[in-house]
Amino acid sequence: MPSPYSTGGVSHYYQKIQPYLPEDFAFFTRGVRYQYSVFARLIYPLVFFYDILRFLLIISVRRTSLIIINTSFGITGIIRDSIFIKISKIFRKKIIVFFRGIDDDVISTITDNKLLWSLFRKSFLTVDEIWVLSGQIYNRIKSWGYKGTIRMETTLVDSSLLKDYTIGKLQQKYDNEGPSHILFMSRLEKIKGIYETIDSFRIFLKRYPDSILHICGDGKEKDSVLDYIGDDLDRSILFEGFVYGKRKSDILSKSHLFVFPSKREGMPTVVLEAMAFGLPVLTTEVGGLCDFFENGKMGFVINRNDPDEIAELMRKTLADRDLCKLVVGYNYDYAKDHYYDRVVADRIRSYVSNLL
């Protein structure tokens, strides 16, 4: 797994399921230790060799039956983790690869390069199981001729965020008069649809001038987003920055609608968190969302990233408060049954048990 000091979703995933896994699950950190540190990236070649030596020592001495390798589908990650796969095979360990995110551009680069494609086939396509986050990637791996078991998995919801909330408490806000609170929560990148969200909200605001848009997140587009918000900052649009813990729970619980017009995803944790708090979701069908999102029951699908269409979906959803309360109940229960950290940990334990 990545370093616990990494801000990425994989590190968060394992920190949350670790308490629900038995003691015979050990955790091995590899890769850049501090994702945004220039120094950490400069010394990474040394860290890489240190990780390999440490892995060889552990796998030689410790009684280990199975290795689960979490790979983000990038060229560096593919080359690095192919070495861990080769070492695991030398020691005759069973191997699971969990692909955490796959970029179509990177897939094309690997499949079009004979050397990289050969490396990929002789390592990743020889493991015992592959776990993926979407049906699209499931089908792609099948088409590559992989003969082992492929499992569809998910990211997770940190159940501690909801310790103070019930369905009834989350439904109450739809009975109250007052401004509608709309939420965008994600990394601030163009591909996540942040600018389309702002444009849509401004159209919606003309009809419902007391509404508020909360923007939660950080990223390379932060300064550009703040410039784009302009005079609306701290008036109709509140920039919350990166939120976690109680602050995140507070914002999710008081919001009426979650908007996420992303163009590319694996399995976005932010959508699962919004559902756990019962929020109706407006989202594009991307990545793993295509495999479970029920249009009309969980919210509404954005067919085109057109601000007028998104603004109309905002109006349509928030105008029907009875529908919103039904969605709260459905999304809350669905997330609790499928995505809570302890539920995901139970699935992981069962997969491992079955393979061994």
HELIX and SHEET records of a PDB file:
HELIX    1   1 GLY A    9  ILE A   17  1                                   9    
HELIX    2   2 GLN A   18  TYR A   20  5                                   3    
HELIX    3   3 VAL A   38  LEU A   42  1                                   5    
HELIX    4   4 TYR A   44  VAL A   61  1                                  18    
HELIX    5   5 ILE A   75  ILE A   90  1                                  16    
HELIX    6   6 ASP A  104  ASP A  112  1                                   9    
HELIX    7   7 LYS A  114  SER A  123  1                                  10    
HELIX    8   8 PHE A  124  THR A  126  5                                   3    
HELIX    9   9 GLY A  135  SER A  143  1                                   9    
HELIX   10  10 SER A  159  LEU A  162  5                                   4    
HELIX   11  11 ILE A  167  GLN A  171  1                                   5    
HELIX   12  12 GLN A  172  ASP A  175  5                                   4    
HELIX   13  13 LYS A  190  LYS A  192  5                                   3    
HELIX   14  14 ILE A  194  ARG A  207  1                                  14    
HELIX   15  15 LYS A  222  ILE A  229  1                                   8    
HELIX   16  16 GLY A  230  ASP A  232  5                                   3    
HELIX   17  17 GLY A  245  LYS A  254  1                                  10    
HELIX   18  18 THR A  269  ALA A  276  1                                   8    
HELIX   19  19 GLY A  287  ASP A  291  5                                   5    
HELIX   20  20 PRO A  307  ALA A  319  1                                  13    
HELIX   21  21 ARG A  321  HIS A  338  1                                  18    
HELIX   22  22 ASP A  341  LEU A  355  1                                  15    
SHEET    1   A 4 LEU A  66  PHE A  73  0                                        
SHEET    2   A 4 LYS A  94  ILE A 102  1                                        
SHEET    3   A 4 GLU A 129  VAL A 132  1                                        
SHEET    4   A 4 THR A 149  MET A 152  1                                        
SHEET    1   B 6 ILE A 237  GLY A 241  0                                        
SHEET    2   B 6 ILE A 212  CYS A 216  1                                        
SHEET    3   B 6 HIS A 181  MET A 185  1                                        
SHEET    4   B 6 LEU A 257  PHE A 260  1                                        
SHEET    5   B 6 VAL A 281  THR A 283  1                                        
SHEET    6   B 6 GLY A 299  VAL A 301  1                                        
END                                                                             
